[in-house]
Amino acid sequence: MNQTFVDAMSLVHIVVGIGFGLFRVPLWLTLAIATAWEVAEHVLKLRFPQAFVFPSQDSLANATGDVLCAGLGWVMAGWISRASGRRRARRTAP
C-alpha cells in the first residue's frame, strides 16, 4: 500500500474530487488542495503514524497518482452534473 501509482486509497481521492467538482470548486484549487494534503499527510505520518490505517509513507508515484485521481474525480463530477441536468430537462419538458 502507498507504493504503487494507484491503490485502494486512490478511490477516496476520486470521491473527494467528485465532491469538490459537485460543489463547483475550481479544478486548480482542487489540485492545490490535493497536493497540500499529500504534503501534510507526509508530515503527519512522521509525527503521528498511529493515526493512519496505512502508516507507511507514500511513494512519489503514489502521491502523484492520488492528486491525479482527485482531478479525475473532478472531471467525473462534470459528467455527473451534465447527465443529471439532461435528465431533469427531459422530465420537465411538455
C-alpha positions in Angstrom: 0.0 0.0 0.0 1.2 3.6 -0.8 3.9 2.4 -3.1 2.1 2.0 -6.5 0.7 4.7 -8.7 -2.8 3.9 -7.7 -4.1 1.8 -4.8 -7.3 1.2 -2.8 -7.0 4.7 -1.2 -7.0 6.3 -4.6 -10.7 5.7 -4.7 -11.0 8.0 -1.7 -9.2 10.7 -3.7 -11.6 10.2 -6.6 -14.6 10.6 -4.3 -13.1 13.8 -2.8 -12.5 15.1 -6.3 -16.2 14.4 -7.2 -17.3 16.2 -4.1 -15.2 19.3 -4.9 -16.4 19.2 -8.5 -20.1 18.9 -7.5 -19.6 21.9 -5.1 -18.0 23.8 -8.1 -14.6 24.2 -6.6 -12.3 25.1 -9.5 -10.0 22.4 -10.8 -6.8 24.4 -10.0 -8.0 24.7 -6.4 -9.0 21.0 -6.2 -5.5 20.0 -7.3 -3.8 22.5 -5.0 -5.8 21.2 -2.0 -5.0 17.6 -3.0 -1.3 18.4 -3.3 -1.3 20.3 0.0 -2.9 17.2 1.6 -0.2 14.9 0.3 2.5 17.2 1.9 0.5 17.4 5.1 -0.1 13.6 5.1 3.7 13.0 4.8 4.4 15.3 7.8 1.5 13.8 9.9 2.7 10.3 9.2 6.1 11.2 10.5 4.7 12.6 13.7 1.6 10.5 14.3 1.8 7.2 12.4 -0.7 5.5 14.7 -3.4 7.9 13.4 -3.3 6.3 9.9 -4.7 3.0 8.7 -1.7 2.6 6.5 1.2 4.4 8.2 3.8 3.8 5.6 5.0 6.8 3.7 3.6 7.3 0.2 5.9 7.0 -2.7 6.2 9.9 -5.1 4.4 7.9 -7.7 1.5 7.2 -5.3 1.2 10.8 -4.2 1.2 11.9 -7.8 -1.5 9.2 -8.6 -3.6 10.4 -5.7 -3.5 14.0 -6.9 -4.4 12.9 -10.4 -7.2 10.8 -9.0 -8.7 13.8 -7.3 -8.5 15.6 -10.7 -10.2 12.6 -12.4 -13.0 12.8 -9.7 -13.4 16.5 -10.5 -13.9 15.7 -14.2 -16.3 12.9 -13.3 -18.4 15.4 -11.3 -18.8 17.4 -14.5 -20.1 14.3 -16.3 -22.5 13.6 -13.4 -23.7 17.2 -13.4 -24.3 17.2 -17.2 -26.0 13.8 -17.1 -28.3 14.7 -14.3 -29.1 18.1 -15.9 -30.2 16.4 -19.2 -32.4 14.0 -17.4 -34.1 16.8 -15.4 -34.6 18.8 -18.6 -36.3 15.9 -20.3 -38.7 15.3 -17.4 -39.8 18.9 -17.2 -40.4 19.4 -20.9 -44.1 19.3 -22.0 
